[in-house]
Amino acid sequence: MFVLLIVLFGLNWLVSFYFPERETLQNIAIGVSVAFYLIILQFFRSPTFSIPRNDKHVLAPADGKVVVIEETDEPEHLKGRRRQVSIFMSPVNVHVNRMPAGGVISYFKYHPGKYLVAWHPKSSTENERTTVAVRLGNGTEILFRQIAGALARRIKWYVKPGDALKQGDEFGFIKFGSRVDVFLPLDSKVVVKVGDVTRGGRTVIAEI
C-alpha cells in the first residue's frame, strides 16, 4: 500500500509538472487517485472482533456467500467421502482467511493452476489453490482450500505442517475475488444453506 501511495503521488506530480496550467486536469487526477487508493485499501482491510470459539463448532473461514453444500470425495489427503461447504468471496468482501477450527496443521500443499472464475465447477481442482488440513484434539481432520479466481492471482498462506492454531486465527489471505472450500466429516451438521452470507471467524457453518 505504501508503494502504491508513492506511485500515485508520482503520477500526480507528473500531471502537475507537465500541465501546470490545467487545474481541472490536476483535480481530476487527484480525485481518481484518491478513489483508486480507497478501493484497493478496502480489499486489504482486516477488522478486529471477538471470536466465539467452541470446539463443537466449525466457523466460516471467510466472508462471503455459501455457494455449494454437497457430499463429495476428497481424494488429495482425506481420501474419502466428506461434506463440502464452499464460500465465494466477492471483491468487496474482507479477504482474510481464518481457521474454521483449532488444532494442529496436519497437511499443507500449494498447487499452481488456472484462473477460472471462482464459481466454476472445475475451479476446485484446476485453479491455483492451497490445501490445508487441521487435526482437532479428538483426532478428527477438517480440510479447507483457498482457491484463486479470475481476478485473485495472489494466494497467501501463513501456516505449515506442525503449526498449532486457535479457531479463528488468520491462516491466509486471497487478493480480490476467490473461493474457500471446507471438507467436513459426513456426520457433521451443516447449519447454513446455499445463499447464506458468512462472516469469517464469526459465522458457524457446521456442528461436529
Contacts in CASP RR format, 6 or more apart in sequence:
PFRMAT RR
TARGET T0000
AUTHOR 0000-0000-0000
METHOD contacts of the structure
MODEL  1
MFVLLIVLFGLNWLVSFYFPERETLQNIAIGVSVAFYLIILQFFRSPTFS
IPRNDKHVLAPADGKVVVIEETDEPEHLKGRRRQVSIFMSPVNVHVNRMP
AGGVISYFKYHPGKYLVAWHPKSSTENERTTVAVRLGNGTEILFRQIAGA
LARRIKWYVKPGDALKQGDEFGFIKFGSRVDVFLPLDSKVVVKVGDVTRG
GRTVIAEI
1 40 0 8 1.000
1 41 0 8 1.000
1 44 0 8 1.000
4 37 0 8 1.000
4 40 0 8 1.000
5 37 0 8 1.000
8 33 0 8 1.000
8 36 0 8 1.000
8 37 0 8 1.000
11 29 0 8 1.000
11 33 0 8 1.000
12 26 0 8 1.000
12 29 0 8 1.000
12 30 0 8 1.000
12 33 0 8 1.000
15 25 0 8 1.000
15 26 0 8 1.000
15 29 0 8 1.000
16 26 0 8 1.000
19 25 0 8 1.000
19 26 0 8 1.000
42 92 0 8 1.000
43 91 0 8 1.000
43 95 0 8 1.000
43 175 0 8 1.000
43 176 0 8 1.000
44 95 0 8 1.000
44 175 0 8 1.000
45 94 0 8 1.000
46 94 0 8 1.000
46 96 0 8 1.000
46 170 0 8 1.000
47 94 0 8 1.000
49 202 0 8 1.000
51 59 0 8 1.000
51 98 0 8 1.000
51 166 0 8 1.000
51 167 0 8 1.000
51 168 0 8 1.000
51 201 0 8 1.000
51 202 0 8 1.000
52 59 0 8 1.000
52 202 0 8 1.000
52 204 0 8 1.000
53 102 0 8 1.000
53 166 0 8 1.000
53 167 0 8 1.000
53 168 0 8 1.000
54 167 0 8 1.000
54 204 0 8 1.000
55 101 0 8 1.000
55 136 0 8 1.000
55 137 0 8 1.000
55 167 0 8 1.000
56 207 0 8 1.000
56 208 0 8 1.000
57 101 0 8 1.000
57 167 0 8 1.000
57 204 0 8 1.000
57 206 0 8 1.000
57 207 0 8 1.000
57 208 0 8 1.000
58 100 0 8 1.000
58 101 0 8 1.000
58 142 0 8 1.000
58 182 0 8 1.000
58 184 0 8 1.000
58 188 0 8 1.000
58 204 0 8 1.000
58 205 0 8 1.000
58 206 0 8 1.000
58 207 0 8 1.000
58 208 0 8 1.000
59 98 0 8 1.000
59 99 0 8 1.000
59 100 0 8 1.000
59 101 0 8 1.000
59 167 0 8 1.000
59 168 0 8 1.000
59 200 0 8 1.000
59 201 0 8 1.000
59 202 0 8 1.000
59 203 0 8 1.000
59 204 0 8 1.000
59 205 0 8 1.000
60 87 0 8 1.000
60 98 0 8 1.000
60 100 0 8 1.000
60 192 0 8 1.000
60 198 0 8 1.000
60 199 0 8 1.000
60 200 0 8 1.000
60 201 0 8 1.000
60 202 0 8 1.000
60 203 0 8 1.000
60 204 0 8 1.000
60 205 0 8 1.000
61 87 0 8 1.000
61 97 0 8 1.000
61 98 0 8 1.000
61 99 0 8 1.000
61 100 0 8 1.000
61 144 0 8 1.000
61 171 0 8 1.000
61 180 0 8 1.000
61 182 0 8 1.000
61 200 0 8 1.000
61 201 0 8 1.000
62 87 0 8 1.000
62 89 0 8 1.000
62 93 0 8 1.000
62 94 0 8 1.000
62 95 0 8 1.000
62 96 0 8 1.000
62 97 0 8 1.000
62 98 0 8 1.000
62 174 0 8 1.000
62 180 0 8 1.000
62 198 0 8 1.000
62 200 0 8 1.000
63 89 0 8 1.000
63 93 0 8 1.000
63 94 0 8 1.000
63 95 0 8 1.000
63 198 0 8 1.000
63 199 0 8 1.000
63 200 0 8 1.000
64 87 0 8 1.000
64 88 0 8 1.000
64 89 0 8 1.000
64 90 0 8 1.000
64 93 0 8 1.000
64 197 0 8 1.000
64 198 0 8 1.000
64 199 0 8 1.000
65 87 0 8 1.000
65 88 0 8 1.000
65 90 0 8 1.000
65 195 0 8 1.000
65 196 0 8 1.000
65 197 0 8 1.000
65 198 0 8 1.000
66 85 0 8 1.000
66 86 0 8 1.000
66 87 0 8 1.000
66 192 0 8 1.000
66 193 0 8 1.000
66 194 0 8 1.000
66 195 0 8 1.000
66 196 0 8 1.000
66 197 0 8 1.000
66 198 0 8 1.000
66 205 0 8 1.000
67 86 0 8 1.000
67 87 0 8 1.000
67 88 0 8 1.000
67 119 0 8 1.000
67 179 0 8 1.000
67 194 0 8 1.000
67 195 0 8 1.000
68 84 0 8 1.000
68 85 0 8 1.000
68 86 0 8 1.000
68 181 0 8 1.000
68 194 0 8 1.000
69 83 0 8 1.000
69 84 0 8 1.000
69 85 0 8 1.000
69 86 0 8 1.000
69 190 0 8 1.000
69 192 0 8 1.000
69 193 0 8 1.000
69 194 0 8 1.000
70 83 0 8 1.000
70 84 0 8 1.000
71 81 0 8 1.000
71 82 0 8 1.000
71 83 0 8 1.000
71 84 0 8 1.000
71 186 0 8 1.000
72 81 0 8 1.000
72 82 0 8 1.000
72 83 0 8 1.000
72 84 0 8 1.000
72 183 0 8 1.000
73 80 0 8 1.000
73 81 0 8 1.000
73 82 0 8 1.000
74 80 0 8 1.000
74 81 0 8 1.000
74 82 0 8 1.000
74 84 0 8 1.000
74 143 0 8 1.000
74 183 0 8 1.000
76 109 0 8 1.000
76 131 0 8 1.000
76 143 0 8 1.000
77 107 0 8 1.000
77 109 0 8 1.000
77 131 0 8 1.000
77 133 0 8 1.000
77 141 0 8 1.000
77 143 0 8 1.000
78 133 0 8 1.000
78 141 0 8 1.000
78 143 0 8 1.000
78 183 0 8 1.000
81 186 0 8 1.000
82 143 0 8 1.000
82 183 0 8 1.000
82 184 0 8 1.000
82 185 0 8 1.000
82 186 0 8 1.000
83 183 0 8 1.000
83 184 0 8 1.000
83 185 0 8 1.000
83 186 0 8 1.000
83 188 0 8 1.000
83 190 0 8 1.000
83 206 0 8 1.000
84 181 0 8 1.000
84 182 0 8 1.000
84 183 0 8 1.000
84 184 0 8 1.000
85 181 0 8 1.000
85 182 0 8 1.000
85 184 0 8 1.000
85 190 0 8 1.000
85 192 0 8 1.000
85 205 0 8 1.000
85 206 0 8 1.000
86 124 0 8 1.000
86 179 0 8 1.000
86 180 0 8 1.000
86 181 0 8 1.000
86 182 0 8 1.000
87 179 0 8 1.000
87 180 0 8 1.000
87 181 0 8 1.000
87 182 0 8 1.000
87 198 0 8 1.000
88 118 0 8 1.000
88 119 0 8 1.000
88 177 0 8 1.000
88 178 0 8 1.000
88 179 0 8 1.000
89 95 0 8 1.000
89 118 0 8 1.000
89 152 0 8 1.000
89 174 0 8 1.000
89 177 0 8 1.000
89 178 0 8 1.000
89 179 0 8 1.000
89 180 0 8 1.000
90 177 0 8 1.000
91 151 0 8 1.000
91 176 0 8 1.000
91 177 0 8 1.000
93 177 0 8 1.000
94 200 0 8 1.000
95 152 0 8 1.000
95 173 0 8 1.000
95 174 0 8 1.000
95 175 0 8 1.000
95 176 0 8 1.000
95 177 0 8 1.000
95 178 0 8 1.000
96 170 0 8 1.000
96 172 0 8 1.000
96 173 0 8 1.000
96 200 0 8 1.000
97 146 0 8 1.000
97 170 0 8 1.000
97 171 0 8 1.000
97 172 0 8 1.000
97 173 0 8 1.000
97 174 0 8 1.000
97 180 0 8 1.000
98 168 0 8 1.000
98 169 0 8 1.000
98 170 0 8 1.000
98 171 0 8 1.000
98 200 0 8 1.000
98 201 0 8 1.000
99 134 0 8 1.000
99 165 0 8 1.000
99 166 0 8 1.000
99 167 0 8 1.000
99 168 0 8 1.000
99 169 0 8 1.000
99 170 0 8 1.000
99 171 0 8 1.000
100 134 0 8 1.000
100 142 0 8 1.000
100 144 0 8 1.000
100 167 0 8 1.000
100 168 0 8 1.000
100 182 0 8 1.000
100 201 0 8 1.000
100 205 0 8 1.000
101 134 0 8 1.000
101 136 0 8 1.000
101 142 0 8 1.000
101 167 0 8 1.000
101 208 0 8 1.000
102 134 0 8 1.000
102 136 0 8 1.000
102 165 0 8 1.000
102 166 0 8 1.000
102 167 0 8 1.000
102 168 0 8 1.000
102 169 0 8 1.000
103 134 0 8 1.000
103 135 0 8 1.000
103 136 0 8 1.000
103 137 0 8 1.000
103 164 0 8 1.000
103 165 0 8 1.000
103 166 0 8 1.000
104 134 0 8 1.000
104 135 0 8 1.000
104 162 0 8 1.000
104 163 0 8 1.000
104 164 0 8 1.000
105 132 0 8 1.000
105 133 0 8 1.000
105 134 0 8 1.000
105 135 0 8 1.000
105 159 0 8 1.000
105 160 0 8 1.000
105 161 0 8 1.000
105 162 0 8 1.000
105 163 0 8 1.000
105 164 0 8 1.000
105 165 0 8 1.000
106 133 0 8 1.000
106 134 0 8 1.000
106 135 0 8 1.000
106 141 0 8 1.000
106 161 0 8 1.000
106 162 0 8 1.000
107 131 0 8 1.000
107 132 0 8 1.000
107 133 0 8 1.000
107 141 0 8 1.000
107 143 0 8 1.000
107 161 0 8 1.000
108 130 0 8 1.000
108 131 0 8 1.000
108 132 0 8 1.000
108 133 0 8 1.000
108 157 0 8 1.000
108 159 0 8 1.000
108 160 0 8 1.000
108 161 0 8 1.000
109 130 0 8 1.000
109 131 0 8 1.000
110 129 0 8 1.000
110 130 0 8 1.000
110 155 0 8 1.000
110 157 0 8 1.000
111 128 0 8 1.000
111 129 0 8 1.000
111 130 0 8 1.000
111 131 0 8 1.000
112 128 0 8 1.000
113 126 0 8 1.000
113 127 0 8 1.000
113 128 0 8 1.000
113 129 0 8 1.000
113 148 0 8 1.000
114 126 0 8 1.000
114 127 0 8 1.000
114 128 0 8 1.000
115 127 0 8 1.000
115 128 0 8 1.000
115 148 0 8 1.000
115 149 0 8 1.000
115 150 0 8 1.000
115 152 0 8 1.000
115 153 0 8 1.000
116 122 0 8 1.000
116 123 0 8 1.000
116 126 0 8 1.000
116 127 0 8 1.000
116 149 0 8 1.000
116 150 0 8 1.000
117 123 0 8 1.000
117 149 0 8 1.000
117 150 0 8 1.000
118 127 0 8 1.000
118 147 0 8 1.000
118 148 0 8 1.000
118 149 0 8 1.000
118 150 0 8 1.000
118 152 0 8 1.000
118 177 0 8 1.000
118 178 0 8 1.000
118 179 0 8 1.000
119 179 0 8 1.000
120 127 0 8 1.000
123 147 0 8 1.000
123 149 0 8 1.000
123 179 0 8 1.000
124 145 0 8 1.000
124 147 0 8 1.000
124 179 0 8 1.000
124 181 0 8 1.000
127 147 0 8 1.000
127 148 0 8 1.000
127 149 0 8 1.000
128 147 0 8 1.000
128 148 0 8 1.000
128 153 0 8 1.000
128 155 0 8 1.000
129 145 0 8 1.000
129 146 0 8 1.000
129 147 0 8 1.000
129 148 0 8 1.000
129 155 0 8 1.000
130 145 0 8 1.000
130 146 0 8 1.000
130 155 0 8 1.000
130 157 0 8 1.000
131 143 0 8 1.000
131 144 0 8 1.000
131 145 0 8 1.000
132 143 0 8 1.000
132 144 0 8 1.000
132 145 0 8 1.000
132 146 0 8 1.000
132 157 0 8 1.000
132 159 0 8 1.000
132 171 0 8 1.000
133 141 0 8 1.000
133 142 0 8 1.000
133 143 0 8 1.000
133 144 0 8 1.000
134 141 0 8 1.000
134 142 0 8 1.000
134 143 0 8 1.000
134 144 0 8 1.000
134 165 0 8 1.000
135 141 0 8 1.000
136 142 0 8 1.000
136 208 0 8 1.000
140 185 0 8 1.000
140 208 0 8 1.000
142 182 0 8 1.000
142 183 0 8 1.000
142 184 0 8 1.000
142 185 0 8 1.000
142 208 0 8 1.000
143 182 0 8 1.000
143 183 0 8 1.000
144 180 0 8 1.000
144 181 0 8 1.000
144 182 0 8 1.000
144 183 0 8 1.000
145 180 0 8 1.000
145 181 0 8 1.000
146 155 0 8 1.000
146 157 0 8 1.000
146 172 0 8 1.000
146 174 0 8 1.000
146 178 0 8 1.000
146 180 0 8 1.000
147 178 0 8 1.000
147 179 0 8 1.000
147 180 0 8 1.000
147 181 0 8 1.000
148 154 0 8 1.000
148 155 0 8 1.000
148 174 0 8 1.000
148 178 0 8 1.000
149 176 0 8 1.000
149 177 0 8 1.000
149 178 0 8 1.000
149 179 0 8 1.000
150 177 0 8 1.000
151 175 0 8 1.000
151 176 0 8 1.000
151 177 0 8 1.000
152 174 0 8 1.000
152 175 0 8 1.000
152 176 0 8 1.000
152 177 0 8 1.000
152 178 0 8 1.000
153 175 0 8 1.000
154 174 0 8 1.000
154 175 0 8 1.000
155 172 0 8 1.000
155 173 0 8 1.000
155 174 0 8 1.000
155 175 0 8 1.000
155 178 0 8 1.000
156 172 0 8 1.000
156 173 0 8 1.000
156 174 0 8 1.000
156 175 0 8 1.000
157 171 0 8 1.000
157 172 0 8 1.000
158 170 0 8 1.000
158 171 0 8 1.000
158 172 0 8 1.000
159 165 0 8 1.000
159 171 0 8 1.000
159 172 0 8 1.000
165 171 0 8 1.000
167 201 0 8 1.000
168 200 0 8 1.000
168 201 0 8 1.000
174 180 0 8 1.000
182 205 0 8 1.000
182 206 0 8 1.000
184 190 0 8 1.000
184 206 0 8 1.000
184 208 0 8 1.000
185 208 0 8 1.000
187 208 0 8 1.000
188 206 0 8 1.000
188 207 0 8 1.000
188 208 0 8 1.000
189 206 0 8 1.000
189 207 0 8 1.000
189 208 0 8 1.000
190 205 0 8 1.000
190 206 0 8 1.000
191 204 0 8 1.000
191 205 0 8 1.000
191 206 0 8 1.000
191 207 0 8 1.000
192 198 0 8 1.000
192 203 0 8 1.000
192 204 0 8 1.000
192 205 0 8 1.000
192 206 0 8 1.000
196 203 0 8 1.000
197 203 0 8 1.000
198 205 0 8 1.000
END
